[in-house]
Amino acid sequence: MTKKRILLKIGSNTLTKETNHISRGKIEDIGMQIAASNDEYEFIIVSSGAIAAAKQFVKLDHQDKDVFVKQALASIGQPHLMRIYHENFKDLGLNISQCLLSYSDFEKEQSKVNIVNTINVLVKNNYIPIINENDTVATDEIRFGDNDKLAALTAVLLKVDILIIATNTNGIYTKASIHDAVPETISLVTDLDLMQKEVGDSKSSHGTGGMQSKIEAARIAKSANIETWVVNGLKDNFIINALQNEIPFTKII
C-alpha cells in the first residue's frame, strides 16, 4: 500500500507550548503520533524553534531585535533543537535527519532535484527529515514568515498529500466570532480570496508569522492541488485527531 505523505510544519509557539523554552513533552507527543501512524503515512517535518532553543542556554550581549543576533542564536540553537528531537524520537524507535534549506534553493533546478532525491532516500529508509531554514546565512524566515512559506514550497516540491500547519488556534476563525470573543472555526475553505477578508495580521509571540502567512502558504500549496490543514498544535494528539476529524480545524482545498 502506498503511504500518504504529510508535511508537518511546527512553529515556535507550538514547540514551546507558548512558554520560553522548547517543550520536550510536545516533541514527544508529535513523535508518538508519527509512530502510531507509520503504517498509513510518511512524515516530513518543517520545524522552527532554533532561536527559542538557544535562548534556553545563552544570552548574547546584543539587542535581540538585531537580525544578526537572531542568526547567531539560530546557529547556537539548531543543534540543541535537533538533539531534543533525536532524544525524544529515538525512544519511540524513530530516526531523524537534519535538512537546512534556503529560499534560493527553490530557484535553482539542480538544487530542487537534489532536495527531492535526498529526502526521498531518507523517507524510503525510515528517516524523518526535519527541515529548517538555514538561518545563519538567510534571513527570510527570521524576518518574514516563521517557515510557513518554506513549508509550502517544500510541500509542493515533494508532492505531499497534506500540508499540516500546527498553530495555537483551532484553525482560522471568522472575523465576527473573534470580535464577539467566541472564536468559531471555519471548517472548509475553497476560496482563498474570500478567506483573506477573514484574516487579521496579528503575529505569534515567539514566531514571526500569523494567519496571513498561513493563508499565503495555503495559496502556494493549492496551486499544486495540495490540501492545507490549519490545526491547533498545542492540543495533545492533534495530528491523529485531525486525520480522524475529531477536532475543529480549518481545511483549505
C-alpha positions as CSV (number, residue, x, y, z in Angstrom):
1,M,0.0,0.0,0.0
2,T,1.3,3.5,-0.9
3,K,1.6,5.7,2.1
4,K,0.1,9.2,2.0
5,R,2.8,11.8,2.6
6,I,2.3,14.6,5.2
7,L,4.4,17.6,5.6
8,L,4.0,18.9,9.2
9,K,5.0,22.5,9.8
10,I,5.6,23.2,13.5
11,G,6.1,26.8,14.6
12,S,7.9,28.1,17.7
13,N,4.7,28.8,19.6
14,T,3.7,25.2,19.3
15,L,7.1,23.8,20.1
16,T,7.4,25.9,23.2
17,K,3.7,25.5,24.2
18,E,3.7,29.3,24.4
19,T,6.4,29.3,27.1
20,N,10.0,30.5,26.9
21,H,11.6,27.1,26.3
22,I,11.2,24.1,24.0
23,S,8.7,21.6,25.3
24,R,10.0,18.0,25.3
25,G,6.5,16.9,26.1
26,K,5.2,18.4,22.8
27,I,8.0,16.9,20.8
28,E,7.3,13.5,22.4
29,D,3.6,14.0,21.6
30,I,4.4,14.6,17.9
31,G,6.7,11.6,17.8
32,M,4.1,9.3,19.4
33,Q,1.6,10.3,16.8
34,I,4.0,9.7,13.9
35,A,4.9,6.3,15.4
36,A,1.3,5.4,15.7
37,S,0.6,6.5,12.0
38,N,3.6,4.8,10.4
39,D,1.6,2.2,8.5
40,E,-0.5,4.7,6.6
41,Y,1.5,7.9,6.5
42,E,5.1,9.1,6.0
43,F,6.1,12.4,7.6
44,I,8.4,15.2,6.7
45,I,8.7,18.0,9.3
46,V,9.5,21.7,8.8
47,S,10.4,22.9,12.3
48,S,11.1,26.3,13.7
49,G,12.4,26.7,17.2
50,A,16.2,27.1,16.8
51,I,16.1,30.6,18.3
52,A,13.8,29.6,21.1
53,A,16.1,26.6,21.9
54,A,19.2,28.9,22.0
55,K,17.5,31.3,24.5
56,Q,17.3,28.5,27.0
57,F,21.1,28.3,27.1
58,V,22.6,31.6,26.2
59,K,22.1,35.4,26.4
60,L,24.1,37.3,23.8
61,D,25.4,40.7,24.7
62,H,23.4,42.5,22.0
63,Q,19.9,43.6,21.2
64,D,17.7,40.6,20.3
65,K,16.0,42.6,17.6
66,D,19.2,42.8,15.6
67,V,18.8,40.2,12.7
68,F,22.5,39.2,13.1
69,V,21.9,38.4,16.7
70,K,18.9,36.2,15.7
71,Q,21.1,34.5,13.1
72,A,23.7,33.8,15.8
73,L,21.0,32.5,18.2
74,A,19.7,30.2,15.4
75,S,23.2,28.9,14.9
76,I,23.6,28.1,18.6
77,G,20.1,26.7,19.0
78,Q,19.8,24.5,15.9
79,P,22.0,21.6,17.3
80,H,20.2,21.8,20.7
81,L,16.8,21.6,18.9
82,M,17.9,18.6,16.8
83,R,19.3,16.9,20.0
84,I,15.9,17.3,21.7
85,Y,14.2,15.8,18.6
86,H,16.7,13.0,18.4
87,E,16.4,12.0,22.1
88,N,12.6,12.0,22.2
89,F,12.1,10.3,18.8
90,K,14.8,7.7,19.4
91,D,12.9,6.4,22.4
92,L,9.9,5.8,20.1
93,G,12.0,4.0,17.5
94,L,12.1,6.9,15.1
95,N,15.1,8.1,13.2
96,I,15.6,11.7,12.3
97,S,17.8,13.7,9.9
98,Q,18.5,17.4,9.6
99,C,18.0,19.3,6.4
100,L,18.8,23.1,6.2
101,L,17.4,24.9,3.2
102,S,17.3,28.4,1.9
103,Y,14.8,30.0,-0.4
104,S,17.4,30.4,-3.0
105,D,17.5,26.5,-3.2
106,F,14.0,26.7,-4.7
107,E,15.2,28.9,-7.5
108,K,17.7,26.5,-8.9
109,E,16.6,23.5,-10.8
110,Q,19.6,21.3,-9.8
111,S,19.1,22.2,-6.1
112,K,15.4,21.3,-6.3
113,V,16.3,17.9,-7.9
114,N,18.9,17.3,-5.1
115,I,16.4,18.1,-2.4
116,V,13.8,15.7,-3.8
117,N,16.3,12.9,-4.3
118,T,17.8,13.3,-0.9
119,I,14.6,13.5,1.0
120,N,13.1,10.6,-0.9
121,V,16.1,8.4,0.1
122,L,15.7,9.4,3.7
123,V,12.0,8.7,3.8
124,K,12.4,5.4,2.0
125,N,14.9,4.3,4.6
126,N,12.6,5.3,7.5
127,Y,14.4,8.6,8.4
128,I,12.2,11.6,9.2
129,P,13.7,14.7,7.6
130,I,13.5,17.7,9.9
131,I,13.8,20.8,7.8
132,N,14.6,24.4,8.9
133,E,15.8,27.4,7.0
134,N,19.5,27.9,7.1
135,D,19.1,31.0,9.3
136,T,22.8,31.5,9.7
137,V,23.1,32.7,6.1
138,A,19.5,33.5,5.2
139,T,17.0,35.9,6.9
140,D,13.7,35.3,5.2
141,E,12.3,33.1,7.9
142,I,13.5,35.4,10.7
143,R,12.1,38.4,9.0
144,F,9.0,37.3,7.1
145,G,7.2,34.1,7.7
146,D,8.0,31.6,10.5
147,N,8.7,28.9,8.0
148,D,5.1,28.8,6.6
149,K,6.3,29.7,3.1
150,L,9.2,27.3,3.3
151,A,6.8,24.5,4.4
152,A,4.5,25.2,1.4
153,L,7.3,25.4,-1.1
154,T,8.7,22.1,0.2
155,A,5.3,20.5,0.2
156,V,4.9,21.4,-3.5
157,L,8.4,20.2,-4.3
158,L,7.9,16.8,-2.6
159,K,4.4,16.3,-3.9
160,V,2.9,15.7,-0.4
161,D,-0.8,14.9,0.0
162,I,-1.4,17.1,3.0
163,L,0.3,20.2,4.4
164,I,-0.5,20.4,8.2
165,I,0.4,23.8,9.7
166,A,0.3,23.5,13.5
167,T,-0.5,26.7,15.2
168,N,-2.0,28.0,18.5
169,T,-5.7,28.3,17.5
170,N,-8.3,25.8,16.4
171,G,-7.8,26.7,12.8
172,I,-8.9,30.0,11.2
173,Y,-11.7,31.9,13.0
174,T,-14.4,34.0,11.4
175,K,-13.8,37.7,12.0
176,A,-17.2,38.2,13.5
177,S,-16.7,35.4,16.1
178,I,-13.3,36.9,17.1
179,H,-15.0,40.3,17.5
180,D,-17.6,38.7,19.7
181,A,-14.9,36.9,21.7
182,V,-16.4,33.5,20.9
183,P,-14.0,32.1,18.3
184,E,-15.7,30.0,15.6
185,T,-13.5,27.8,13.3
186,I,-14.0,28.0,9.6
187,S,-14.0,24.3,8.7
188,L,-13.7,24.3,5.0
189,V,-12.2,26.9,2.6
190,T,-12.4,26.7,-1.1
191,D,-11.9,30.4,-2.0
192,L,-8.8,31.9,-0.5
193,D,-9.7,35.4,-1.7
194,L,-12.8,35.3,0.4
195,M,-10.8,33.9,3.3
196,Q,-8.3,36.7,3.1
197,K,-11.0,39.1,4.3
198,E,-11.5,37.0,7.5
199,V,-7.8,37.0,8.5
200,G,-6.1,39.6,10.6
201,D,-2.4,40.5,10.6
202,S,-1.5,39.5,14.2
203,K,1.7,37.7,14.8
204,S,2.5,34.9,17.2
205,S,4.6,35.7,20.4
206,H,7.6,33.5,19.6
207,G,7.2,33.1,15.9
208,T,7.2,35.7,13.2
209,G,4.2,34.5,11.2
210,G,0.5,34.9,11.7
211,M,-2.6,33.7,10.0
212,Q,-1.7,35.9,7.0
213,S,1.5,33.9,6.3
214,K,-0.6,30.7,6.7
215,I,-3.0,31.9,4.0
216,E,-0.1,32.7,1.7
217,A,1.3,29.2,2.3
218,A,-2.0,27.6,1.6
219,R,-2.2,29.6,-1.7
220,I,1.2,28.1,-2.7
221,A,0.0,24.6,-1.8
222,K,-3.3,25.0,-3.5
223,S,-1.6,25.8,-6.8
224,A,-0.3,22.2,-6.7
225,N,-3.6,20.7,-5.6
226,I,-2.3,20.1,-2.1
227,E,-4.7,20.4,0.9
228,T,-3.6,22.7,3.7
229,W,-4.9,22.0,7.2
230,V,-4.5,24.6,10.0
231,V,-4.6,22.7,13.3
232,N,-4.2,23.6,16.9
233,G,-0.8,22.0,17.7
234,L,-1.0,22.9,21.4
235,K,-3.5,20.1,21.9
236,D,-2.3,16.6,22.5
237,N,-2.8,14.1,19.7
238,F,-3.7,16.9,17.3
239,I,-2.4,15.1,14.1
240,I,-4.4,11.9,14.6
241,N,-7.4,13.7,15.9
242,A,-7.4,15.9,12.8
243,L,-6.9,12.9,10.5
244,Q,-10.0,11.3,12.2
245,N,-11.9,14.6,12.0
246,E,-12.4,14.6,15.8
247,I,-11.4,18.2,16.5
248,P,-12.2,21.6,14.9
249,F,-9.6,22.7,12.4
250,T,-9.6,24.5,9.0
251,K,-9.1,22.6,5.8
252,I,-8.2,24.6,2.7
253,I,-8.7,22.7,-0.6
